[in-house]
Amino acid sequence: MPDLSVVIVSYNTRDLLRSCLLSLRQSEGLALEVIVVDNASSDGSAELVRAEFPEATLLAQSLNTWYCGGNNIGIRAAHADTLLLLNPDTEVAPDALALMHSFLRENRDYAGVTAQMRYPDGALQQTCAQRTRYQDLLLSHSLLGWLLPSLKRQSSHRRFYGDWDRQSDRDVAAIPGSCTMMRRDVLWLDEDLLLYFPEDALADQVPGRRRFRAAARITHHEKSSTRSFFATRIFFRDMLVYCRKRFGLARMLLLWLLSRPVYWLMWLKDKDSMARDESRS
């Protein structure tokens, strides 16, 4: 029986996936089961896993099952009592997984644990958050944020622990989907969501404290596979699904109405950027 099952959902991140899997090979102190769910990548990701990482379990999908669906496929196949959902664009320090795993094993009253995440240049990422309130969605993703910038700043400061530098351990409400370690009996993602807000939904679904471990370090090439307006469309879609399920249909409709100008502005910005790229080519 492995100590920890690591589930990685990959979609066209071949080179980053290789680096991630190589870092897991160097992980110390735990017997790992590594499960790669490939979401019908076209860049040879599945072939890479078969050829270079025979120790990993490859679950190659014929269709894109997205982040939530893909992770649930990996969770169903896992054998360890403790699971780690890990992005393919990460590289773990040798002792990071053991530090998280030992904390969760020794603190049964905690629901989950995560690591300190840094960009490749060493800058800290501002991961972890409070539980999302309805006004947070309105101020962050709608016209209200433009009209009430001071309230938007206050909302962001509260939601993302603006008084904390991520250099020390801390109890948090929600941990990032890019690095979520929890017990298998409570870890299940809402498949009505595709890519965004799974950590918010988990915070609602599984009560209890989560722990940020500053000594456990992971490098994260953030948004490596979501830099497109298509991803923006998915973000707004998932935001509305999450809002409806958490706050009800009426509030979702108001958020949809007030978020449309922001959505269309982002569409115009993307269209203008594509036009400039074409003119330079």
FENMO-V623925 format. One record per pair of residues at least 24 apart in sequence whose ideal C-beta (glycine too) atoms are under 10 Angstrom apart, sorted by the first residue. I is the first residue (numbers start at 0). J is the second residue. If there is no record, write none. Layout:
# FENMO-V623925
{{I J} {I J}}
This chain:
# FENMO-V623925
{{0 30} {0 32} {0 78} {0 79} {0 80} {1 29} {1 30} {1 31} {1 32} {1 33} {1 77} {1 78} {1 79} {1 80} {1 81} {2 28} {2 29} {2 30} {2 31} {2 32} {2 79} {2 80} {2 81} {2 96} {2 97} {2 100} {2 104} {3 28} {3 29} {3 30} {3 31} {3 32} {3 33} {3 77} {3 79} {3 80} {3 81} {3 82} {3 83} {3 96} {3 97} {3 99} {3 100} {3 103} {3 180} {4 31} {4 32} {4 33} {4 34} {4 56} {4 73} {4 74} {4 76} {4 77} {4 78} {4 79} {4 80} {4 81} {4 82} {4 83} {4 84} {4 183} {5 29} {5 31} {5 32} {5 33} {5 34} {5 35} {5 55} {5 73} {5 77} {5 79} {5 81} {5 82} {5 83} {5 84} {5 85} {5 91} {5 96} {5 180} {6 32} {6 33} {6 34} {6 35} {6 36} {6 56} {6 58} {6 69} {6 70} {6 71} {6 72} {6 73} {6 74} {6 75} {6 76} {6 77} {6 82} {6 83} {6 84} {6 85} {6 179} {6 186} {7 33} {7 34} {7 35} {7 36} {7 37} {7 48} {7 55} {7 69} {7 70} {7 73} {7 83} {7 84} {7 85} {7 86} {7 87} {7 88} {7 89} {8 34} {8 35} {8 36} {8 37} {8 38} {8 58} {8 60} {8 63} {8 64} {8 65} {8 66} {8 67} {8 68} {8 69} {8 70} {8 71} {8 72} {8 73} {8 84} {8 85} {8 86} {8 87} {8 176} {8 194} {9 35} {9 36} {9 37} {9 38} {9 40} {9 42} {9 44} {9 45} {9 47} {9 48} {9 57} {9 59} {9 69} {9 86} {9 87} {9 88} {9 224} {10 36} {10 37} {10 38} {10 39} {10 40} {10 41} {10 42} {10 44} {10 60} {10 63} {10 64} {10 65} {10 66} {10 69} {10 87} {10 194} {10 224} {10 225} {11 37} {11 38} {11 39} {11 40} {11 41} {11 42} {11 43} {11 44} {11 63} {11 87} {11 223} {11 224} {12 37} {12 40} {12 42} {12 44} {12 86} {12 87} {12 88} {12 220} {12 223} {12 224} {13 37} {13 40} {13 41} {13 42} {13 43} {13 44} {13 45} {13 46} {13 47} {13 48} {13 87} {14 42} {14 43} {14 44} {14 47} {14 87} {14 88} {14 223} {15 44} {15 86} {15 87} {15 88} {15 89} {15 90} {15 220} {15 223} {15 224} {16 40} {16 42} {16 44} {16 45} {16 47} {16 48} {16 51} {16 52} {16 86} {16 87} {16 88} {16 89} {16 223} {17 44} {17 47} {17 48} {17 51} {17 52} {17 87} {18 87} {18 88} {18 89} {18 90} {18 218} {18 220} {19 85} {19 86} {19 87} {19 88} {19 89} {19 90} {19 91} {19 217} {19 218} {19 220} {20 47} {20 48} {20 51} {20 52} {20 54} {20 55} {20 87} {20 90} {21 51} {21 52} {21 90} {22 85} {22 89} {22 90} {22 91} {22 92} {22 93} {22 95} {22 96} {22 217} {22 218} {23 52} {23 54} {23 55} {23 83} {23 85} {23 89} {23 90} {23 91} {23 93} {23 96} {24 52} {24 54} {24 55} {24 93} {25 90} {25 91} {25 92} {25 93} {25 94} {26 91} {26 92} {26 93} {26 94} {26 95} {26 96} {26 97} {27 92} {27 93} {27 94} {27 95} {27 96} {27 97} {27 98} {28 93} {28 94} {28 96} {28 97} {28 98} {28 100} {28 101} {29 79} {29 81} {29 83} {29 94} {29 96} {29 97} {29 99} {29 100} {29 101} {30 79} {31 55} {31 79} {31 83} {31 96} {31 100} {32 56} {32 76} {32 77} {32 78} {32 79} {32 82} {33 57} {33 73} {33 83} {33 85} {34 58} {34 70} {34 72} {34 73} {34 74} {34 75} {34 76} {34 77} {34 78} {34 82} {35 59} {35 69} {35 73} {35 87} {36 60} {36 64} {36 66} {36 68} {36 69} {36 70} {36 71} {36 72} {36 73} {36 74} {36 76} {36 87} {37 63} {37 64} {37 69} {37 87} {38 62} {38 63} {38 64} {38 65} {38 66} {38 68} {38 69} {38 72} {38 224} {39 63} {39 64} {40 87} {40 224} {44 87} {63 193} {64 190} {64 193} {65 188} {65 190} {65 192} {65 193} {65 194} {65 195} {65 197} {65 233} {65 237} {66 176} {66 177} {66 188} {66 190} {66 192} {66 193} {66 194} {66 195} {66 197} {66 224} {66 225} {66 233} {66 237} {67 176} {67 187} {67 188} {67 189} {67 190} {67 191} {67 192} {67 193} {67 194} {67 195} {67 196} {67 197} {67 200} {67 237} {68 188} {68 190} {68 192} {68 193} {68 194} {69 188} {69 190} {69 193} {69 194} {70 176} {70 179} {70 186} {70 187} {70 188} {70 190} {70 197} {71 186} {71 187} {71 188} {71 189} {71 190} {74 181} {74 183} {74 186} {74 187} {74 188} {75 183} {75 187} {77 183} {77 186} {78 183} {79 182} {79 183} {80 104} {80 182} {80 183} {80 184} {81 111} {81 112} {81 180} {81 181} {81 182} {81 183} {81 186} {82 111} {82 179} {82 180} {82 181} {82 182} {82 183} {82 184} {82 185} {82 186} {83 111} {83 112} {83 113} {83 114} {83 178} {83 179} {83 180} {83 181} {83 186} {84 111} {84 174} {84 175} {84 176} {84 177} {84 178} {84 179} {84 180} {84 181} {84 186} {84 188} {84 197} {84 198} {84 201} {85 114} {85 176} {85 177} {85 178} {85 179} {85 180} {85 217} {85 219} {86 116} {86 175} {86 176} {86 177} {86 178} {86 179} {86 217} {86 219} {86 220} {86 221} {86 222} {86 223} {86 224} {87 177} {87 220} {87 223} {87 224} {88 119} {88 177} {88 218} {88 219} {88 220} {88 221} {88 222} {88 223} {88 224} {88 225} {89 114} {89 116} {89 177} {89 178} {89 217} {89 218} {89 219} {89 220} {89 221} {89 223} {90 117} {90 119} {90 216} {90 217} {90 218} {90 219} {90 220} {91 178} {91 215} {91 216} {91 217} {91 218} {92 117} {92 214} {92 215} {92 216} {92 217} {92 218} {93 216} {94 214} {94 215} {94 216} {95 178} {95 212} {95 214} {95 215} {95 216} {95 217} {95 218} {96 178} {96 180} {96 215} {96 217} {97 215} {98 212} {98 213} {98 214} {98 215} {98 216} {99 178} {99 180} {99 210} {99 211} {99 212} {99 214} {99 215} {99 217} {100 180} {100 215} {101 212} {101 215} {102 168} {102 180} {102 210} {102 212} {102 214} {102 215} {103 180} {103 181} {103 182} {103 209} {103 210} {103 212} {104 182} {106 208} {106 210} {107 182} {108 207} {108 208} {109 170} {109 181} {109 182} {109 207} {109 208} {109 209} {109 210} {110 172} {110 174} {110 181} {110 182} {110 185} {110 186} {110 201} {110 202} {110 205} {110 206} {110 207} {110 208} {110 209} {110 210} {111 171} {111 173} {111 174} {111 179} {111 180} {111 181} {111 182} {111 185} {111 186} {111 198} {111 201} {111 202} {111 205} {111 207} {111 208} {111 209} {111 210} {112 168} {112 171} {112 174} {112 178} {112 179} {112 180} {112 181} {112 208} {112 209} {112 210} {112 211} {112 212} {112 215} {113 171} {113 173} {113 174} {113 175} {113 176} {113 177} {113 178} {113 179} {113 180} {113 181} {113 198} {113 209} {113 210} {113 211} {113 212} {113 215} {113 217} {114 174} {114 175} {114 177} {114 178} {114 180} {114 211} {114 212} {114 213} {114 214} {114 215} {114 216} {114 217} {114 219} {115 165} {115 166} {115 167} {115 168} {115 178} {115 211} {115 212} {115 213} {115 214} {115 215} {115 216} {115 217} {115 219} {116 165} {116 175} {116 177} {116 178} {116 211} {116 215} {116 216} {116 217} {116 218} {116 219} {116 221} {117 165} {117 216} {117 217} {117 218} {117 219} {118 218} {118 219} {118 220} {118 221} {119 218} {119 219} {119 220} {119 221} {120 218} {121 218} {123 164} {123 165} {123 166} {123 213} {124 165} {124 175} {124 177} {124 217} {124 218} {124 219} {124 221} {125 155} {125 159} {125 160} {125 161} {125 163} {125 164} {125 165} {125 175} {126 159} {126 160} {126 165} {126 171} {126 173} {126 174} {126 175} {126 176} {126 177} {126 178} {126 198} {126 211} {126 217} {126 219} {126 221} {127 159} {127 160} {127 163} {127 165} {127 169} {127 170} {127 171} {127 172} {127 173} {127 174} {127 175} {127 198} {127 209} {127 210} {127 211} {128 155} {128 157} {128 158} {128 159} {128 160} {128 171} {128 172} {128 173} {128 174} {128 175} {128 198} {128 199} {128 202} {129 154} {129 157} {129 158} {129 159} {129 160} {129 171} {129 172} {129 173} {129 202} {130 158} {130 171} {130 172} {130 173} {130 199} {130 202} {130 203} {130 245} {131 158} {131 172} {131 173} {131 196} {131 198} {131 199} {131 200} {131 202} {131 203} {131 238} {131 241} {131 242} {131 245} {131 246} {132 157} {132 158} {132 245} {132 246} {133 242} {133 245} {133 246} {133 247} {133 250} {133 251} {133 253} {133 254} {134 158} {135 159} {135 199} {136 196} {136 199} {136 238} {136 239} {136 241} {136 242} {136 245} {136 246} {136 250} {136 251} {136 254} {136 257} {136 258} {137 242} {137 250} {137 253} {137 254} {137 257} {137 258} {139 238} {139 258} {139 261} {140 234} {140 235} {140 238} {140 239} {140 242} {140 254} {140 257} {140 258} {140 261} {140 262} {141 253} {141 254} {141 255} {141 256} {141 257} {141 258} {141 259} {141 260} {141 261} {141 262} {142 256} {142 257} {142 258} {142 259} {142 260} {142 261} {143 254} {143 257} {143 258} {143 261} {144 257} {144 258} {144 261} {145 260} {145 261} {145 264} {146 257} {160 211} {163 211} {164 213} {165 211} {165 213} {166 213} {167 211} {167 212} {167 213} {167 214} {168 210} {168 211} {168 212} {168 213} {168 214} {168 215} {169 209} {169 210} {169 211} {169 212} {169 213} {170 208} {170 209} {170 210} {170 211} {171 202} {171 208} {171 209} {171 210} {171 211} {172 198} {172 199} {172 202} {172 203} {172 206} {172 207} {172 208} {172 209} {173 197} {173 198} {173 199} {173 200} {173 201} {173 202} {173 203} {173 209} {174 198} {174 201} {174 202} {174 209} {174 210} {174 211} {175 211} {175 217} {175 219} {175 221} {176 200} {176 201} {177 217} {177 219} {177 221} {177 222} {178 215} {178 217} {178 219} {179 209} {180 209} {180 210} {180 212} {180 215} {181 205} {181 207} {181 209} {189 237} {189 240} {189 241} {189 244} {191 237} {191 240} {191 241} {191 243} {191 244} {192 233} {192 236} {192 237} {192 238} {192 240} {192 241} {192 244} {193 233} {193 234} {193 236} {193 237} {193 240} {194 224} {194 225} {194 230} {194 233} {194 234} {194 236} {194 237} {195 225} {195 230} {195 233} {195 234} {195 235} {195 236} {195 237} {195 238} {195 240} {195 241} {196 234} {196 237} {196 238} {196 239} {196 240} {196 241} {196 242} {196 244} {196 245} {197 237} {197 241} {199 237} {199 238} {199 241} {199 245} {200 237} {200 240} {200 241} {200 244} {200 245} {203 241} {203 244} {203 245} {227 269} {228 262} {228 265} {228 266} {228 268} {228 269} {228 270} {228 272} {228 273} {229 269} {231 261} {231 262} {231 265} {231 266} {231 268} {231 269} {232 262} {232 265} {232 266} {234 262} {234 265} {235 259} {235 261} {235 262} {235 265} {238 262}}
